[in-house]
Amino acid sequence: MPQLTLYHAAPSRSSIVHWMLEELGEPYDIHLVSFKKGENRQPAFLAINPMGKLPALRHGDVVITEAAAICTYLADEFPKAKLNVRVGDPRRGIYLKWLFFGPSCVEPAITERAYPRKDPPPPSTLGFGDFDTVVDVLAKGAGAANPYLMGAQFTAADVIIGSGLRWGMMFKLLPEREEFKTYVARIEERPALKRATEKDAKLQKEQEAG
Ligand SMILES: N[C@@H](CCC(=O)N[C@@H](CS)C(=O)NCC(=O)O)C(=O)O
């Protein structure tokens, strides 16, 4: 079985994949990359991800970057964990919508809110449209989650959207809507998320000391 290695800085967007790996239940190892030491901008890491960004995941000879792509890949590659919605399942379209909604709508909307532009482009030219609409769509999805976005099944889409909601509320960049709080409280009960968070706290200390 090819080895899974997560290139990681704790905590960062690679924590999303760390949580996903804990959900997956397959053996993996972690290669810490220090932002403080600029390791992500050094040739050794740029050969892995020319963007100089984390996360990156190595699976045997394959390297995957972009958190949502990595989570989609892992869910499909290890179907035993039941974290994907398979091709042919009518729910797959909605599943993919949420996986893409994270990086293409939630993230840029939050960043735009954190760093507003003096002359923002018209909403029709922005992939995410506008912040309030993104929040409303998210609130509708989170409010309908029963208990998860895809119903009874927890999937990679919950890892992506759940991470975005947790991160957005943590930094007060998303409103504390009742739908968000209830959904986030539910996913925070996941043992895999608790394990990843605990491990990240230890890794963060390790990285800060190093
Ligand atoms: N689009 C990427 C974004 C990754 C990203 O921006 N990662 C940040 C950490 S949270 C990073 O590596 N920043 C370091 C840098 O840009 O120098 C993804 O979703 O995986």
The ligand as an SDF file (V2000), in Angstrom:
LIG
                    3D

 20 19  0  0  0  0  0  0  0  0999 V2000
   -5.7400   27.1480   -2.2640 N   0  0  0  0  0  0  0  0  0  0  0  0
   -4.9220   26.4990   -1.2800 C   0  0  0  0  0  0  0  0  0  0  0  0
   -4.5210   27.5370   -0.2400 C   0  0  0  0  0  0  0  0  0  0  0  0
   -3.4070   27.0460    0.6230 C   0  0  0  0  0  0  0  0  0  0  0  0
   -2.8600   28.1640    1.5030 C   0  0  0  0  0  0  0  0  0  0  0  0
   -3.0320   29.3690    1.2430 O   0  0  0  0  0  0  0  0  0  0  0  0
   -2.1220   27.7600    2.5470 N   0  0  0  0  0  0  0  0  0  0  0  0
   -1.4820   28.7150    3.4120 C   0  0  0  0  0  0  0  0  0  0  0  0
   -1.5550   28.2070    4.8580 C   0  0  0  0  0  0  0  0  0  0  0  0
   -3.1390   28.3860    5.5710 S   0  0  0  0  0  0  0  0  0  0  0  0
   -0.0070   28.8060    3.0790 C   0  0  0  0  0  0  0  0  0  0  0  0
    0.6030   27.8060    2.7510 O   0  0  0  0  0  0  0  0  0  0  0  0
    0.5680   30.0050    3.1980 N   0  0  0  0  0  0  0  0  0  0  0  0
    1.9790   30.1990    3.0830 C   0  0  0  0  0  0  0  0  0  0  0  0
    2.3650   31.1330    1.9840 C   0  0  0  0  0  0  0  0  0  0  0  0
    1.5650   31.4320    1.1040 O   0  0  0  0  0  0  0  0  0  0  0  0
    3.5360   31.5450    2.0020 O   0  0  0  0  0  0  0  0  0  0  0  0
   -5.6820   25.3320   -0.6310 C   0  0  0  0  0  0  0  0  0  0  0  0
   -6.9090   25.4260   -0.4980 O   0  0  0  0  0  0  0  0  0  0  0  0
   -5.0570   24.3340   -0.2730 O   0  0  0  0  0  0  0  0  0  0  0  0
  1  2  1  0
  2  3  1  0
  2 18  1  0
  3  4  1  0
  4  5  1  0
  5  6  2  0
  5  7  1  0
  7  8  1  0
  8  9  1  0
  8 11  1  0
  9 10  1  0
 11 12  2  0
 11 13  1  0
 13 14  1  0
 14 15  1  0
 15 16  2  0
 15 17  1  0
 18 19  2  0
 18 20  1  0
M  END
$$$$
